[in-house]
Each structure stands twice: as structure tokens, then as C-alpha cells.
Amino acid sequence: MPKLGLTMTEGLLAEWRVAAGASFVAGDVLFVVETEKIANEIEAQEAGRIETFLVGEGETVPVGTPVARLSEAPTHAVSNRDVSSEGGARVETASPKENFESKASRSAPPERNRIPATPLARRLARQRNIDLRDLTGSGPRGRIKAADVERATADRAASPVQVPEEPSQAHLETPDAARIATARRVSAAKRDIPHFYVQAEAEVSELLELRAKLNGDPRFARLSVSHLLIKAIGQALAELPETNRIWLDEGLLSLGSTDVGLVVDTDAGLRVPVIRNVAARPLDAVAQEAGDKAGRARDGTLTPQDMSGGAISLSNVGMHDVSGLIPIVNPPQSMILGVGAERGLFRPDADGNPVLRRELTVWLACDHRVLDGALAARFLARLTTALEVPLALLRPVPEGPQNA
């Protein structure tokens, strides 16, 4: 039983195309294997003779299981065969179905999945990397012949776009310990945390103008959009402290500091350092800590303390020019904000006239054990307001919760 896909572990032998005792040549279809999606005709790689069947039609067996015993073909191997003008051969002996009536019922593959073609046509198509599904057969009932493959080969040679002769080869790679740990973590998060999502667009024209002005002062380090987003997230946490909580087995834990994680892409995978006490500190201090920890994440010098704490993280993929991201909560945190690239688009103003806007799409993924939809919506509204009226990012946050 051949392995016809990376995840295939067993196959159904749907039909034998040769009889016990029959001879065959290279390219003949010996049997048909059905997988979950398609019926596959298995061709002989060299000439031979079927001595006896080991697996009957309708049986499902693991990959690698012998399905027949072969014997060497004699010199008159095709004496009982009808050899076509194209060099292929068609078995004329009776079906071996009766040999297996006590073992399995006949199960023919779906006709809609089969492509009628001569063995020689299949072999040529495989050698020249031509998909038989793209061809129209000139033989009886649309059967694809070698001449059809030759014609397709000539048409492709005349085209400026050349298909590679050899497909890329798949290979199995063993992940390192860090990537395995990440895989287990996100799998558990998606399985165990009841996620829900809220989404909004923030008009960021004023935010980008403010950033440009602040970056015009050479005495200070440059600010990124992520730095401004971190500051806005911290202020939203301070204004709605009931969102600054995480779920523990013992109960809900309210955090006393507005800490915000930053997802950083590194050669070793994603790392999430945490920026401390964001709401109470100046924007430049927040940006400096974020830049320092992002650099240490890429250098591999973060400590466990650098990556602990906080109820929320920021995952900004705008530098990859995608419009949005729906992320997975990073436990034990209860929220994560996904942000895409800024887009220019027209929106109607109060009078219905089109106005050019510069918008960010933001997705907030939440742990439903900690937040409900209304609270998450209020948090996202506070955040988008801070981005649209960015001067508030330069001011201290009033203590205590604010009216929604």
C-alpha cells in the first residue's frame, strides 16, 4: 500500500485492474487506492506477473502493507494482452472479484475522480509535470492519449511561463524545544480559553501627525506606531481597571499595574516581553523600555521576569502590509490586541461628502471568563478614542475608573 500523502496512514484498495496470474508491463495500472478525497490509480514501475493477491477489493490496510505477491514475468509476458499502438497494454483477463467474494465486497472508486488516460499518456504527463486535469482527450469517450500530452508539451514550450520540471520535495523538520513549547502553549490556549472577539477601525491621521512631529526632535529616540499603541492600551487599562484582570483556578486576579506585553518576531519564534506600568509613565520612557526589550528578545537575552505579568499583549503585523490580525490570547493573560497596516480610504462626512481617512483595523481577542462583550466593547472604544485624539497620550491618566 503506497503512501500518497504526508498524513496518509492507511488506504482502501478499491479495485484490482489485473487478474491473478496476469502479466503486466511498466506503466500499467495495477490497482486503485481510495483516500479521503480522491481515487488513485497505482501504476507498475516495471514488468512482472501477479502470483497471488494478499489484499482483496474493499479492504483497508496500513501504508506499507504488501497487497500482492509477484513473480518474474516470462518473455511472453504480453501474449495474453492487447498491446496498443502507443506502447501501453490493457489487461483482457477476467476480474479477480470472485477470488474475494468471501472477504470483501467490490467498492469502485467514484467515476468523477478518475481521469481516463492511457498508461503511456499518464507516464509522459508525470515525467513532464503536466496535470491531466488540464487536458482534453482525443480518444474514445474523452480518453487522454499520448498525442494529447505531446500537444500540451508543445503548447507549454511556446509559452513564456515555464513550469519547473521537478516539484519541491517535502521534508520533516524536528522543531527546537522553544518552538515545541510555543506550540503546546497556543494549542492549550485555543482549546481551554473561551475566546470571543471585538473589532473596530481607528482614524489615525492625528496620531501619525503627532508621531511625525515628536520624531522631528533629534534629542529623543524615535517613536513607532507600536509605542503609541502600547501607551494607548495602558491608558485604557487604567481607565477601566475591571479589564486589568486574569483568570486563575483560584479566581479572578486583579492586577495593580498597567503592564502590556509586546509580541516580537525573532529567529527562534515569537517572544512576548512585558512593558511595566505603562499608564503612569511618560511616552518616551515606555518607548525606550519597549525598544530595549524587543532588542533583547531578538538577541535571546530576555529573562523569565521580562516575560511575566500583564493582562494584555499587542501583536502588530502592520509592517507586513496585512489589513488585520485575529490573534490568540497568550495565557495567563485575558486579552490580546491584533493590529494591521494603516489604510487610506474614503468615508462620508456629516454631509455625505467623501473624506479621505487613514484607518487602523484593530481586533481584540478576549477570555470570556474574565470579560463579557459589553466590557470588551467599552475597552476597545477607550482605546480607539486615545488613538484618534492622541494628545491624551501625553497627559497623565486620571485615577480610578471613568464613565463609559
C-alpha positions in Angstrom: 0.0 0.0 0.0 1.7 3.2 -1.1 1.8 6.4 0.9 0.0 9.0 -1.2 0.2 12.0 1.2 2.2 13.2 4.2 -0.7 12.4 6.6 -1.9 9.2 5.0 -1.6 6.2 7.3 -3.9 3.7 5.6 -5.7 3.2 2.2 -8.7 1.4 0.8 -7.8 -1.0 -2.1 -10.9 -0.2 -4.2 -10.3 -2.2 -7.3 -7.8 -4.6 -8.9 -7.1 -3.8 -12.6 -5.2 -7.1 -13.3 -6.1 -10.7 -12.5 -4.2 -13.2 -10.5 -1.7 -14.9 -12.8 -1.8 -12.0 -15.3 1.4 -10.3 -16.6 1.9 -6.6 -16.9 4.4 -4.0 -18.2 5.8 -0.8 -16.7 3.1 1.9 -16.8 0.1 -0.5 -16.5 -2.4 0.4 -13.8 -2.4 -2.5 -11.3 -5.0 -1.3 -8.7 -6.9 1.7 -7.4 -6.5 3.2 -4.0 -9.2 5.4 -2.5 -8.2 8.1 0.1 -10.4 10.6 1.7 -10.6 12.9 -1.3 -9.7 11.0 -4.5 -9.2 7.7 -6.2 -5.6 7.0 -7.2 -4.5 4.6 -10.0 -1.3 2.8 -9.0 0.9 2.0 -12.0 3.6 -0.7 -12.3 7.2 0.6 -12.2 8.5 -2.4 -14.1 7.2 -5.5 -15.9 6.1 -8.6 -13.8 3.4 -11.1 -13.1 0.8 -11.2 -10.3 1.3 -14.5 -8.5 -1.4 -14.1 -5.8 -3.4 -11.3 -4.1 -2.8 -10.6 -0.5 -5.4 -7.8 -0.1 -8.8 -8.0 -1.6 -11.0 -5.3 -3.1 -12.7 -3.3 -0.4 -10.1 -3.9 2.3 -8.4 -1.1 4.2 -4.8 -1.7 5.2 -2.0 0.4 6.7 0.6 2.1 4.5 3.4 -0.3 3.6 1.3 -3.5 3.8 2.0 -5.9 0.9 -1.0 -6.2 -1.3 0.1 -8.9 -3.8 2.9 -11.4 -4.4 4.7 -11.0 -7.7 6.7 -13.5 -9.8 9.1 -12.6 -12.6 7.4 -12.1 -15.9 8.4 -14.6 -18.7 9.5 -13.4 -22.1 6.0 -13.9 -23.4 4.6 -11.7 -20.7 2.2 -9.9 -23.0 1.0 -12.9 -25.0 -2.4 -12.6 -23.4 -2.6 -8.9 -23.6 -3.8 -6.3 -26.2 -0.8 -4.0 -26.8 -1.9 -0.6 -28.1 -0.2 1.4 -30.8 1.1 3.8 -28.1 3.1 1.1 -26.3 0.7 0.6 -23.4 -1.0 -2.6 -22.6 -4.6 -3.4 -21.5 -5.3 -6.5 -19.4 -8.0 -8.6 -21.0 -8.3 -11.3 -18.4 -11.3 -11.6 -16.1 -11.6 -9.5 -12.9 -10.4 -11.3 -9.8 -13.5 -10.2 -7.9 -14.7 -13.8 -7.5 -11.5 -14.6 -5.7 -12.5 -12.4 -2.8 -16.3 -12.7 -2.5 -15.8 -14.3 0.9 -13.5 -11.4 2.1 -14.8 -8.1 0.8 -17.5 -6.6 -1.5 -16.5 -4.7 -4.5 -16.1 -0.9 -4.0 -15.4 1.0 -7.1 -13.8 4.4 -6.9 -16.0 7.5 -7.8 -16.0 7.9 -11.5 -15.9 11.7 -11.2 -12.5 11.5 -9.6 -11.0 9.4 -12.4 -9.3 10.9 -15.4 -9.5 8.5 -18.4 -6.0 8.2 -20.0 -3.7 5.6 -21.5 -0.8 4.4 -19.4 1.7 5.9 -21.8 -0.1 9.3 -21.5 0.0 9.1 -17.7 3.7 8.3 -17.8 4.5 11.1 -20.2 2.4 13.6 -18.2 4.1 12.6 -14.9 7.6 12.9 -16.5 6.8 16.4 -17.9 4.9 17.6 -14.9 1.6 18.1 -16.8 -1.7 17.9 -15.0 -4.0 15.5 -16.8 -7.0 17.5 -15.5 -6.0 20.4 -17.7 -6.1 18.3 -20.9 -9.0 17.4 -23.3 -8.7 13.8 -24.5 -9.0 13.0 -28.2 -9.6 9.3 -27.6 -12.9 7.4 -27.2 -15.1 8.9 -24.6 -12.5 11.7 -23.9 -9.7 9.3 -23.1 -6.4 11.2 -23.0 -3.8 9.8 -25.4 0.0 10.3 -25.6 -0.6 12.7 -28.5 -2.6 14.9 -26.2 0.2 15.1 -23.8 2.7 15.8 -26.6 0.5 18.6 -27.8 0.3 20.1 -24.3 4.1 19.9 -24.0 4.5 21.8 -27.3 2.0 24.5 -26.1 3.8 24.9 -22.9 7.2 25.3 -24.6 5.7 28.1 -26.7 4.5 29.9 -23.5 6.8 32.5 -21.8 5.9 30.9 -18.4 7.8 27.7 -17.8 6.7 25.2 -15.2 9.5 23.7 -13.1 10.4 20.2 -14.2 10.9 18.9 -10.6 8.4 19.8 -7.9 9.8 20.8 -4.5 10.3 17.9 -2.1 8.6 17.9 1.3 10.8 17.1 4.3 10.2 16.6 8.0 11.9 19.0 10.4 12.2 18.5 14.1 11.3 21.8 15.9 13.5 23.0 18.7 12.4 23.0 22.4 11.3 26.6 22.3 9.0 26.1 19.3 7.6 22.9 20.8 6.8 24.8 24.0 5.1 27.6 22.0 3.1 25.1 20.0 1.8 23.4 23.2 1.0 26.8 24.7 -1.0 28.2 21.9 -2.8 24.8 21.4 -3.8 24.8 25.1 -4.8 28.5 24.9 -7.1 27.9 21.9 -8.5 24.7 23.4 -9.0 25.9 27.0 -9.8 29.6 26.8 -13.3 30.6 25.6 -12.3 33.2 23.0 -14.5 36.0 21.7 -13.6 38.9 19.5 -14.5 42.6 19.0 -13.3 44.7 16.1 -13.1 48.4 15.3 -11.5 51.0 13.0 -9.5 53.9 14.4 -8.9 57.0 12.4 -5.2 57.8 13.0 -4.5 60.9 10.9 -3.8 62.9 14.0 -1.8 60.1 15.6 0.5 59.9 12.6 0.9 63.6 12.5 1.8 63.7 16.2 4.3 60.9 15.8 5.9 62.8 12.9 6.3 66.0 15.0 7.7 64.1 18.0 10.2 62.3 15.8 11.3 65.6 14.4 13.1 66.3 17.7 16.6 64.7 17.5 17.1 64.8 21.3 14.7 61.9 21.7 14.5 58.4 20.4 12.1 57.8 17.5 8.6 56.6 18.3 6.9 53.8 16.4 3.2 53.2 16.0 3.6 50.2 18.3 4.9 52.5 21.0 1.9 54.7 20.7 -0.4 51.7 20.7 1.2 50.4 23.9 0.7 53.7 25.6 -3.0 53.8 24.5 -3.6 50.3 25.8 -2.0 51.1 29.2 -4.3 54.2 29.5 -7.4 52.2 28.6 -6.5 49.7 31.3 -6.1 52.5 33.9 -9.4 54.0 32.9 -11.2 50.6 33.1 -9.4 48.7 35.8 -12.0 45.9 35.7 -10.4 44.9 32.4 -7.0 44.6 34.1 -7.6 41.1 35.4 -6.7 37.5 34.6 -8.3 34.1 35.3 -6.7 31.7 37.8 -8.1 28.4 39.1 -8.5 30.1 42.4 -10.5 33.0 41.0 -10.1 36.4 39.2 -6.8 38.2 39.9 -6.9 42.0 39.6 -3.5 43.4 38.7 -2.2 46.5 40.3 0.0 47.8 37.5 -0.9 48.6 33.9 1.6 46.2 32.2 1.4 45.5 28.5 3.1 42.7 26.5 4.6 43.2 23.1 4.7 40.3 20.7 8.2 40.2 19.0 9.1 38.1 16.0 12.5 36.5 16.4 14.6 33.9 14.7 13.6 31.5 17.5 9.9 32.2 17.2 7.6 34.7 18.9 8.6 36.2 22.3 6.4 38.4 24.4 8.3 40.8 26.8 6.2 42.9 29.1 6.5 46.7 29.4 5.7 47.8 33.0 3.4 50.4 34.5 2.6 51.9 31.1 -0.2 54.4 32.1 1.7 56.2 34.8 5.0 56.7 32.8 5.9 59.2 30.1 5.5 58.0 26.5 9.3 58.3 25.8 10.1 56.1 28.8 7.6 53.5 27.6 9.1 53.6 24.1 12.6 53.2 25.5 11.7 50.1 27.5 9.7 48.6 24.6 12.7 49.1 22.3 15.2 47.7 24.8 13.1 44.5 25.5 12.3 44.0 21.8 16.1 44.1 21.1 16.8 41.6 23.9 14.0 39.3 22.6 15.8 39.1 19.2 19.2 38.6 21.0 17.8 35.8 23.1 18.7 37.6 26.4 15.2 38.0 28.0 14.7 36.7 31.5 11.6 34.9 32.7 10.7 38.1 34.7 10.8 40.1 31.5 8.0 37.9 30.0 5.7 37.6 33.0 2.7 39.7 34.1 0.1 41.8 32.3 -3.5 41.2 31.3 -3.0 42.1 27.6 -0.5 42.0 24.8 -0.1 43.8 21.5 0.5 41.9 18.2 1.2 44.5 15.4 1.6 43.0 12.0 1.2 46.2 10.1 4.9 46.1 8.9 3.8 43.1 6.7 1.2 45.1 4.9 -1.8 43.0 6.1 -5.0 44.7 6.9 -5.8 42.9 10.2 -5.0 40.0 12.6 -7.3 38.0 14.8 -4.8 36.7 17.5 -4.9 34.0 20.2 -4.8 35.1 23.8 -1.5 34.4 25.5 -2.2 32.7 28.9 -2.5 33.6 31.6 -3.4 37.0 30.1 -7.0 37.7 29.3 -6.7 39.9 26.1 -4.6 40.4 23.1 -4.9 43.2 20.5 -4.2 42.4 16.8 -3.4 45.4 14.6 -2.8 45.6 10.8 -1.4 48.2 8.5 -2.8 51.7 8.2 -5.0 52.1 5.1 -6.3 55.2 3.3 -9.9 55.1 2.3 -12.9 57.4 1.8 -15.7 57.8 4.3 -18.7 60.1 4.1 -18.7 63.1 6.4 -21.7 64.6 8.2 -23.0 66.0 4.9 -22.4 62.8 2.9 -19.3 64.0 1.1 -16.4 61.6 0.7 -13.4 62.4 3.0 -10.1 60.6 2.9 -9.4 58.8 6.2 -6.3 56.9 7.5 -7.5 54.0 9.5 -6.1 51.1 11.5 -8.2 47.9 11.9 -7.9 46.6 15.5 -9.1 43.2 16.7 -9.4 42.5 20.4 -9.4 38.8 21.4 -10.8 38.2 24.9 -11.1 35.5 27.5 -14.9 35.2 28.1 -14.3 34.0 31.7 -12.9 37.5 32.5 -14.7 39.9 30.2 -18.1 40.0 28.5 -18.9 41.6 25.2 -20.0 44.9 26.7 -16.9 45.4 28.8 -14.7 44.5 25.9 -16.5 46.9 23.7 -16.0 49.7 26.2 -12.3 48.9 26.4 -11.9 49.0 22.7 -13.9 52.3 22.5 -11.5 53.9 25.0 -8.5 52.6 23.0 -9.7 53.9 19.7 -10.6 57.3 21.3 -7.0 57.5 22.6 -5.7 56.8 19.0 -8.0 59.3 17.4 -7.3 62.1 20.0 -3.7 61.3 20.6 -2.8 64.4 22.7 -4.2 62.4 25.6 -1.3 60.0 25.3 1.0 62.9 26.5 -1.1 63.6 29.6 -1.4 61.8 33.0 -4.3 59.4 33.3 -6.9 60.4 36.0 -7.0 57.9 38.8 -9.9 55.5 39.1 -12.5 54.3 36.5 -14.0 56.8 34.2 -17.6 56.9 33.0 -18.2 54.9 29.8 
